[in-house]
């Protein structure tokens, strides 16, 4: 039975276009909530030029085949709503890390992230033939933790008080999902 690899019910995984997508992603970086949900680095807005440069650097890394980056676009209208990446792939160990983000607050909580994750997992396990995927989230993002656990990921490492935000120390959580666990899910 043939099923679509890059198209889901509401979204599709597409190539990232540095020229076309830099402006949209730049707007996301002006939202401190987005930055805090997606990165442990200090929040700072980026210009479209800075984003374009980062996207071009990601393209160069992707040429080494140690990461695969996708734009998450709505099927209806082709609007960019997020990013998905399978990165830091170690082919010898059949292992990599997954990262997913949905840009605008009004696009979150609509199932787009779940659909993008399911498609990304299928790509990682079926197309890339990976055995294991890791994901990282922070203690101050309980919705991301629930999201990952709901999709089969298990907390494997807790780096206690690794992140300092809002005058408080938070744990960094590393989760993992094995191919067998994904298949049985």
Helices and strands as residue ranges (DSSP letters): E 11-14, H 18-29, H 32-38, H 48-63, E 68-74, E 80-90, E 95-102, G 105-107, H 112-122, I 123-127, E 132-138, H 142-150, E 154-165, E 168-178, H 179-184
